[in-house]
Amino acid sequence: MTTKEFLKKIKPKEKSKNFYPCIGPISDLEKHLPTNWWNGLFDSLYLKTDGDVVENAENTIKDIDLVIKNGKINFNDHILDLCCGQGRHCIELAKRSFKNITGVDNSRYLIGVAKKRALQMNLDIDFFAADARKVKLQASSMDTVILMGNSFGYFEKEEDDIAVIQNIKRILKSKGTLVLDIVDGGWMMQNFEPRSWEWIDQKHLVCRERSLSSEKRRIISREVVIKNEKGIIADRFYAERLYTLDQIFKLLKDLGYTNIVHHTNVISSSSRGQDLGMMANRLFITAKAPEKFTHLTLSKKQLDITVLLGDPSQSDSIKNEGKFNVEDFLTIKNLKESLSKLTKFKFSYIDRHGSLLQKLQMQRPTFVFNLCDEGFNNDPFKELHVPALLEMLQIPYSGASPSTLGICYNKALVRSLAITLGIPVPLETYVDTSDQGASLPSIFPALLKPNLGDGSMGITQEALVHNPEQLINYLFKMKETFPNRAFLVQEFLPGREFTVGILGNIGNYKILPMLEVDYSHLPPNLPQILSYESKWVPTSPFWNQIKYKKAELLEKRERELIDRSLLLFERLECKDYARFDFREDSQGEVKLLEANPNPGWCFDGKMNLMAEYDNLNYARFLEIILQSALERYNFKI
């Protein structure tokens, strides 16, 4: 029976939520290959379908034997395992007493598995998720970079493969070692299996098809996974560029690598004795990074940084009593004291907006650390005007762009975007300024808040309404307070509330330990919300009764929140740092509350609290934001 005939015969008895539609027989695999196929392939199913090879202890031990012998690594060397997957090579090195091991992979799922396994074995390995082309590790920081298990050649364009090798060259120390384990392209072109199928356990059958791409440089593969009694649970495509020995030698030589040696071919084994696919016959190669020359300097000039702040001489509609108060000046004092500890930089400050344009033109800053979250002239609607001004003057700056700030200031827009990304959001009714008879929500309690707003403006203890009468009364009150502004009537989420903090940029994210809002100390007559009073009114009972603590979450829930936050970070084009707030509904489903680019940077704010959970002091927290911004502009620091 052919694979095609078998697929026609095996059909699920009925469609269920587990049923996955199959596109049926196709003549051209390449036409169905997603551009960025690797973003979704490496999950728990991958560990099952390929586990006979990539979860095979014998293969891992043999690989590391070759790395130690031919890479000539020492126990105290700094070693990067790029595209580390579930961390099998890192863990094997650590078990053999190697220190200073870092594992990087694009799959956040596999990185989560790697972290869990290392923790269970009490092994000290630094794992994080990043794109191999954009890993932002410090230049000349690694003695050895290993790229194992045929993890090279996934990208659609060869230029991206070159970018990976160039980035490795940047990360390696002078004459550091690259260990490369890739498919023998010449052999594979002649020997790949066009079709195969195998039972991977008692319940799962995998059928594979393979073909050469139109330019004869890539193998395109299709994998259909069938679960008995449920039917097809996956139908996915992937590809790998084929390099002959001569081609990979030429690529490495052209990029400046020396001492390029092909030591042996690696033949993996399968615990099922079945299809080895692209792992069947691999080239094991080492090469040396170019020698890097450094010049001794007697002194190093500090980099000039201009810090842009709100204007304490002007009124501020958000702050308590409409002006800068004691707490605000204490925040600024703490900021300046902490920045003074960053000796690589020389800081100056601008906090008068009346002369801002003139000062920027007359004394053009080298770089602006934009901490003006109050907005131009302390107008929150003009927060985006500050980076817009800097862009017009072509002055580099930290934080989000004008477009990102503008989008995120509109809560309904963020909600709509989240829906397109598959991120759960609260039920919501949009009340336009001209709407005289808006549809009332069918579910109470509900939370009423301005659509455009910041700092919890308009979200007082009266904003949580329990019936239509309370809703209408507060809506009229808010229309008087905020004329010509639209409002949102939103499903109130009564469960646990979490915050995800992200530092850095694409390819070099730092996810801070999550924060949970602790409402347990609030008097029972007060609503469990982060109201305006809790942030700006020290005399309010909210002020001292709402606490924060490090969130304790199941691994699956934590990974879910991180994935959603990173999706939003990238789609909203946040820069350098951002914060995302979530809360559980009555059924325990977590839904998005807010997306916050350029979130509060103060010493007692959520972001710095999460940094403290990660043992980062306030100065270091600020430094990471600043360094992330400088790296985006390729400043040398």
C-alpha positions in Angstrom: 0.0 0.0 0.0 1.4 3.4 -0.9 1.5 6.3 1.5 -1.1 8.2 -0.5 -3.5 5.2 -0.4 -2.9 4.8 3.3 -3.7 8.4 4.0 -6.9 8.1 2.1 -7.9 5.0 4.1 -7.1 6.4 7.6 -9.8 8.9 8.5 -11.1 10.0 11.8 -14.5 8.6 12.8 -15.7 12.1 13.6 -14.4 15.6 13.7 -13.6 16.8 17.2 -11.6 19.7 18.6 -8.5 17.6 18.1 -9.1 17.1 14.4 -6.5 18.8 12.2 -7.5 19.3 8.5 -5.2 17.7 6.0 -4.7 19.3 2.6 -4.5 15.9 0.9 -2.1 14.7 -1.8 0.0 17.5 -3.4 2.4 17.4 -6.3 4.7 20.3 -5.2 5.9 20.3 -1.6 7.8 23.5 -2.1 4.7 25.6 -2.8 3.3 24.7 0.6 6.4 25.5 2.6 5.8 28.4 5.0 8.6 31.1 4.9 9.3 30.9 8.6 8.3 27.3 9.2 10.8 26.9 12.1 8.7 29.2 14.3 6.0 26.6 14.9 7.6 23.2 14.3 9.8 22.6 17.4 7.2 21.7 20.0 6.2 18.7 22.1 5.2 16.8 18.9 8.7 17.3 17.4 10.2 15.6 20.5 7.9 12.7 19.9 8.3 12.3 16.1 12.1 12.8 16.2 12.7 11.5 19.7 14.2 8.3 18.4 17.3 10.4 17.3 17.2 13.7 19.2 16.2 12.1 22.6 18.7 9.3 22.1 21.3 9.3 24.9 23.7 7.2 22.8 23.7 9.8 20.0 24.2 12.7 22.5 27.1 11.0 24.2 28.8 10.3 20.9 28.3 13.9 19.7 29.9 15.3 22.8 32.8 12.9 22.7 33.5 14.3 19.2 33.1 17.9 20.5 35.6 17.4 23.3 38.1 15.5 21.2 38.1 17.7 18.1 37.0 21.0 19.6 39.7 20.7 22.2 37.5 22.5 24.8 38.6 23.0 28.4 36.5 22.8 31.6 36.5 26.5 32.2 35.9 27.6 28.6 32.8 29.7 27.8 30.7 27.5 25.5 27.7 28.5 23.5 25.4 25.8 22.2 23.6 27.6 19.4 20.2 26.1 18.3 20.5 24.0 21.5 16.9 22.6 21.2 15.9 20.9 24.5 19.4 21.3 25.8 20.7 17.7 25.4 24.3 18.7 24.4 24.5 21.4 27.1 23.3 19.0 29.8 25.8 16.4 28.7 28.6 18.9 28.9 27.5 20.1 32.3 27.2 16.5 33.5 30.9 16.1 32.5 31.8 19.1 34.7 32.2 21.7 32.0 31.4 25.2 33.3 30.1 28.5 31.7 27.6 26.8 29.3 25.0 28.9 27.5 22.2 27.4 25.4 20.2 29.4 22.8 17.3 28.3 20.6 14.5 30.0 18.7 11.9 27.7 20.2 10.7 29.0 23.5 9.0 25.6 24.1 12.3 23.7 23.8 14.1 26.3 25.9 11.4 25.7 28.6 12.1 22.0 28.4 15.8 22.6 28.7 15.5 24.8 31.7 13.2 22.3 33.5 15.6 19.4 32.8 18.7 21.3 34.0 16.9 22.4 37.1 15.8 18.9 37.9 19.5 17.8 37.6 20.7 20.8 39.6 22.9 21.9 36.6 23.9 25.5 36.2 23.3 26.3 32.5 22.1 29.6 31.1 19.3 29.0 28.6 17.4 31.7 26.6 15.4 32.0 23.4 16.7 34.0 20.5 17.0 33.9 16.7 20.4 32.5 15.7 21.0 35.4 13.3 20.5 38.0 16.0 21.8 36.6 19.3 23.0 39.7 21.2 25.7 38.0 23.3 28.7 40.2 23.9 31.3 40.3 21.2 34.4 38.0 21.8 32.7 36.4 24.8 32.8 32.7 23.9 35.8 30.3 23.5 33.7 27.7 21.6 30.4 27.8 19.7 28.8 24.5 18.8 26.1 24.2 16.2 24.9 20.6 16.5 22.3 18.2 15.4 21.9 19.5 11.8 20.5 22.9 12.9 22.0 24.9 10.1 20.4 25.8 6.8 16.8 26.3 7.8 16.3 29.8 6.4 14.8 30.6 3.0 17.7 32.6 1.8 21.4 31.7 2.0 22.2 35.2 3.2 20.5 34.3 6.4 22.8 31.2 6.8 25.7 33.5 6.3 24.3 35.9 8.9 24.4 33.1 11.5 28.0 32.3 10.8 28.9 36.0 10.9 27.2 36.4 14.2 29.1 33.4 15.6 32.3 35.0 14.4 31.4 38.1 16.3 30.6 36.2 19.5 33.8 34.0 19.4 37.0 35.2 20.9 40.1 35.7 18.8 40.9 32.3 17.3 37.9 30.7 19.1 36.5 27.4 17.9 33.4 26.8 15.8 32.1 23.2 15.9 29.7 22.5 13.0 27.6 19.4 12.6 25.5 19.5 9.4 24.0 17.2 6.9 26.3 16.0 4.2 24.5 17.7 1.3 26.3 15.8 -1.5 25.3 12.5 0.1 21.8 13.5 0.9 20.9 14.7 -2.6 21.6 11.2 -3.8 20.2 9.2 -0.9 17.2 10.9 0.7 14.0 8.8 1.1 11.1 10.3 -0.9 8.5 8.5 1.3 8.5 6.7 4.6 6.1 5.9 7.5 6.5 4.6 11.0 4.7 4.0 14.2 6.4 6.2 16.8 4.5 4.7 19.7 1.4 2.7 20.2 -0.9 5.6 19.3 1.0 7.8 16.8 1.8 7.1 13.1 4.0 9.6 11.1 4.2 9.6 7.3 6.9 11.7 5.6 7.4 12.9 2.0 10.5 14.6 0.7 11.6 16.2 -2.5 14.4 18.5 -3.8 13.6 22.1 -4.2 13.4 23.7 -7.7 17.0 25.0 -7.4 18.2 21.6 -6.1 19.7 23.2 -3.0 17.1 22.3 -0.4 15.3 19.2 0.8 11.6 20.0 1.3 9.9 17.7 3.8 6.2 17.1 4.7 5.2 15.3 7.9 1.7 14.0 8.6 1.1 12.8 12.1 -1.9 10.5 12.8 -3.3 9.6 16.2 -5.4 6.5 16.5 -9.1 7.1 17.2 -8.6 10.9 16.6 -7.2 11.2 13.1 -4.6 13.7 11.7 -3.2 15.9 14.4 -0.4 17.6 12.3 0.3 18.2 8.6 3.4 20.4 8.4 6.3 21.3 6.1 10.0 22.1 6.7 13.2 22.4 4.7 16.9 22.4 4.9 19.6 23.8 2.6 22.2 21.3 1.5 25.9 22.1 1.6 28.5 19.9 0.1 31.8 19.7 1.9 33.4 22.0 -0.6 30.6 24.5 -0.3 30.7 24.8 3.5 34.5 25.0 3.4 34.2 27.9 0.9 31.6 29.7 3.0 33.7 29.5 6.1 36.9 30.6 4.3 35.1 33.5 2.7 34.0 34.7 6.1 37.5 34.7 7.5 37.6 31.4 9.3 40.9 29.5 9.4 42.1 25.9 10.2 38.9 24.4 8.7 38.9 20.7 9.3 36.5 17.9 8.3 37.1 15.3 11.0 34.5 12.6 10.3 31.0 11.9 9.2 28.5 11.3 12.0 26.0 8.5 11.5 23.2 8.7 14.1 21.2 5.7 15.4 17.5 5.4 15.9 16.0 3.8 19.0 13.1 2.7 16.7 15.4 1.5 13.9 13.5 3.7 11.5 13.8 6.7 9.2 16.8 8.9 10.2 15.8 11.6 7.7 18.3 14.6 7.7 20.2 13.1 10.6 21.4 10.1 8.6 24.8 11.3 7.5 26.4 14.5 8.8 29.7 16.4 8.3 31.5 17.1 11.6 33.7 20.2 11.0 35.7 22.6 13.2 37.1 26.0 12.3 38.9 28.8 14.0 37.5 32.4 14.1 39.8 35.1 12.7 42.4 36.7 15.0 41.0 39.8 16.6 43.4 42.6 17.3 42.8 45.0 20.2 44.4 48.3 20.9 45.3 49.4 24.4 43.9 52.7 25.4 45.1 54.6 28.4 41.7 56.2 29.1 38.2 55.5 27.9 35.9 58.5 27.3 32.5 58.3 28.9 29.5 58.3 26.5 27.4 61.4 26.9 23.7 60.6 27.6 21.0 63.2 27.9 18.1 62.1 30.1 14.8 63.7 29.1 12.2 64.0 32.0 8.8 65.5 32.7 8.6 69.2 33.5 8.2 69.8 37.3 7.6 73.6 36.7 4.3 72.8 34.9 1.0 71.4 35.9 0.3 67.7 35.4 -3.3 66.5 35.1 -2.5 62.9 36.1 -0.5 63.5 39.3 -2.1 64.1 42.7 -3.4 67.7 43.0 -2.3 68.2 39.4 1.4 68.9 40.0 4.7 67.2 40.8 4.7 66.3 44.5 7.1 64.9 47.1 6.9 61.4 45.8 7.8 62.6 42.3 10.8 64.5 43.4 12.0 61.5 45.5 11.6 59.3 42.3 13.8 61.7 40.3 16.4 61.8 43.2 16.6 58.0 43.2 17.0 58.0 39.4 19.9 60.4 39.4 21.7 58.7 42.2 21.4 55.3 40.5 22.5 56.6 37.1 25.5 58.2 38.7 26.7 54.7 39.5 27.0 53.8 35.7 30.5 55.0 35.3 30.6 54.2 31.5 28.3 57.1 30.9 28.2 60.9 31.6 24.6 62.0 32.3 23.0 65.4 31.8 19.3 66.2 32.3 16.6 68.2 30.5 13.4 68.8 32.5 12.1 72.1 31.1 9.9 71.7 28.1 9.5 75.4 27.2 13.0 75.6 26.0 13.3 71.9 24.9 13.4 72.4 21.1 15.9 75.2 21.4 18.1 73.2 23.7 18.0 70.1 21.5 19.0 72.2 18.4 21.7 74.3 20.1 23.2 71.5 22.2 22.5 68.5 20.1 22.6 65.4 22.4 24.7 62.3 21.4 21.9 60.1 22.7 18.7 60.7 24.6 17.5 58.4 27.4 13.8 59.2 27.0 12.1 58.9 30.4 9.5 61.6 29.7 6.5 59.4 30.1 4.5 62.4 31.2 4.4 63.7 27.6 5.4 67.0 26.1 4.4 69.8 28.5 3.2 67.0 30.9 0.3 66.3 28.5 -0.2 62.5 28.4 -1.8 62.8 24.9 1.6 64.2 23.8 3.8 61.4 25.0 4.4 60.4 21.4 5.4 64.0 20.5 8.7 63.6 22.4 10.1 60.8 20.3 8.5 62.4 17.2 10.5 65.6 17.9 13.7 63.6 18.4 13.1 61.7 15.1 12.6 65.0 13.2 15.9 66.2 14.6 17.5 62.8 13.9 18.6 62.3 17.5 18.8 58.7 18.6 16.7 57.8 21.7 15.6 55.0 23.9 12.2 53.4 24.1 9.2 53.2 21.8 8.5 55.1 18.6 5.7 57.6 18.1 3.6 55.1 16.3 3.9 52.5 19.0 3.0 55.0 21.7 0.0 56.3 19.7 -1.4 52.8 19.1 -1.0 51.6 22.7 -2.6 54.8 24.1 -5.8 53.5 22.4 -6.9 50.6 24.4 -9.5 49.4 21.9 -6.9 49.3 19.1 -4.6 47.1 21.3 -7.5 44.8 22.1 -8.3 44.4 18.3 -4.7 43.6 17.6 -4.6 41.1 20.4 -7.6 39.3 18.9 -5.8 38.9 15.6 -2.9 37.3 17.4 -5.2 34.8 19.2 -4.7 36.4 22.6 -7.8 36.3 24.8 -9.2 39.7 25.8 -12.1 40.7 28.0 -15.6 41.2 26.6 -16.0 44.9 25.8 -18.4 47.6 24.6 -17.1 50.7 23.0 -19.0 53.9 23.9 -18.4 56.7 21.4 -18.6 60.3 22.5 -21.8 60.8 20.4 -23.4 57.5 21.5 -26.5 58.4 23.5 -27.8 54.9 23.9 -24.8 52.5 24.0 -25.6 48.8 24.3 -25.3 47.8 28.0 -23.1 44.7 28.7 -25.0 41.6 29.5 -22.5 40.6 32.2 -21.9 42.4 35.5 -19.8 43.4 37.2 -18.2 45.6 34.6 -15.3 48.0 34.6 -15.7 51.5 33.0 -12.7 53.4 31.8 -11.6 55.9 29.2 -10.5 54.4 25.9 -7.6 56.9 25.7 -5.8 57.2 28.9 -2.8 56.5 31.1 -2.0 56.2 34.8 -5.4 54.7 35.6 -7.1 58.0 34.9 -10.9 57.6 35.3 -10.5 54.2 37.0 -11.7 55.0 40.5 -13.3 52.7 43.0 -16.7 53.8 41.4 -15.5 52.5 38.0 -16.4 48.9 39.0 -20.2 48.8 38.4 -22.6 45.9 39.3 -25.8 46.9 37.6 -27.1 49.1 34.7 -28.0 52.0 37.1 -24.4 52.2 38.5 -23.0 52.0 35.0 -25.2 54.9 33.6 -24.5 57.1 36.7 -20.7 56.6 36.4 -20.7 57.0 32.7 -22.4 60.5 32.9 -19.9 61.4 35.6 -17.0 60.4 33.4 -18.4 62.3 30.4 -18.3 65.4 32.6 -14.8 64.7 33.8 -13.4 63.7 30.4 -15.5 65.4 27.7 -15.2 64.4 24.1 -13.6 61.1 25.1 -14.8 57.6 24.2 -15.2 55.0 27.0 -14.9 51.2 27.3 -17.4 49.1 29.3 -15.3 46.0 30.0 -16.0 42.6 31.5 -14.5 42.6 35.0 -12.0 39.9 35.5 -12.0 38.8 39.2 -9.1 36.4 39.2 -5.3 36.7 39.8 -3.6 39.6 38.1 -0.1 39.2 36.5 2.5 41.4 34.9 5.1 40.3 32.4 8.2 42.6 32.0 10.4 42.4 29.0 13.8 44.1 28.6 15.9 44.2 25.4 14.9 43.7 21.7 14.3 40.9 19.2 17.1 38.4 19.4 18.2 39.5 22.9 15.2 39.5 25.2 15.4 39.3 29.0 12.1 38.2 30.6 11.9 39.4 34.1 10.3 37.1 36.8 6.6 37.7 36.7 4.7 39.9 39.3 1.4 39.2 40.8 -0.9 41.9 42.4 -1.9 41.0 45.9 -5.3 42.4 46.8 -5.8 40.3 49.9 -5.1 43.2 52.3 -7.8 45.5 50.8 -10.9 46.1 53.0 -13.8 44.0 51.6 -15.8 47.1 50.7 -13.1 48.2 48.1 -12.9 46.8 44.6 -9.9 44.7 43.8 -8.5 46.9 41.0 -5.4 49.1 40.5 -7.3 52.3 40.7 -6.2 55.9 40.2 -6.2 56.2 44.0 -3.7 53.3 44.4 -1.2 55.1 42.2 -1.5 58.8 42.9 -3.4 59.4 46.2 -1.2 58.6 49.3 -4.2 59.2 51.7 -6.3 56.6 49.9 -6.9 53.2 51.6 -5.7 51.7 48.3 -2.2 53.3 48.7 -0.7 50.9 51.2 -3.1 48.0 51.1 -2.3 46.8 47.6 0.9 44.7 47.6 3.0 43.0 44.9 4.7 39.7 45.0 6.6 37.3 42.8 4.1 35.2 40.8 4.1 31.5 41.3 2.7 29.9 38.2 2.6 26.5 36.5 5.2 26.2 33.8 2.6 26.0 31.1 0.8 29.1 32.2 4.1 31.0 32.6 5.2 30.0 29.1 1.8 31.0 27.7 2.0 34.5 29.2 5.6 35.0 28.0 4.7 33.9 24.4 1.7 36.2 24.3 3.8 39.1 25.6 6.6 38.6 23.1 4.0 38.4 20.3 2.6 41.8 21.4 6.1 43.3 21.9 7.1 42.4 18.3 3.8 43.2 16.6 3.5 46.6 18.4 7.2 47.2 17.6 8.1 48.0 21.2 11.7 48.9 21.9 14.1 48.2 24.8 11.4 47.6 27.5 7.7 47.0 27.8 5.2 45.7 30.3 2.1 43.6 29.7 -0.7 43.1 32.3 -3.0 40.1 32.3 -5.8 38.9 34.6 -7.9 35.7 35.0 -11.6 35.7 34.4 -14.1 33.7 36.5 -13.2 30.5 34.7 -9.4 30.9 35.1 -8.7 32.0 31.6 -6.0 34.7 31.5 -6.9 37.7 29.4 -4.9 40.8 28.3 -5.5 44.0 30.3 -2.9 46.4 29.0 0.1 46.8 26.8 2.6 49.3 28.1 5.5 50.5 25.9 7.8 52.9 27.9 6.3 51.7 31.2 7.0 53.3 34.5 10.7 53.3 35.2 10.5 54.6 38.8 12.4 52.7 41.6 9.1 51.5 43.3 7.2 50.6 40.1 6.3 47.2 38.7 9.2 47.0 36.3 11.9 47.6 38.9 10.2 45.3 41.4 10.4 42.5 38.8 14.0 43.3 38.2 14.6 43.0 42.0 13.0 39.5 41.8 15.8 38.7 39.3 18.5 40.1 41.7 19.0 43.3 39.6 19.5 46.5 41.5 17.9 49.7 40.3 21.0 51.0 38.6 21.5 47.7 36.7 17.8 47.7 35.6 18.2 51.2 34.1 21.5 50.2 32.5 20.0 47.2 30.7 17.3 49.5 29.2 19.9 52.0 28.1 22.3 49.4 26.7 19.5 47.8 24.7 18.7 51.1 23.1 22.4 51.9 22.4 22.8 48.5 20.8 19.9 49.1 18.4 21.9 52.1 17.1 25.2 50.2 17.1 26.8 52.5 19.7 30.1 51.0 21.0 30.0 50.8 24.7 
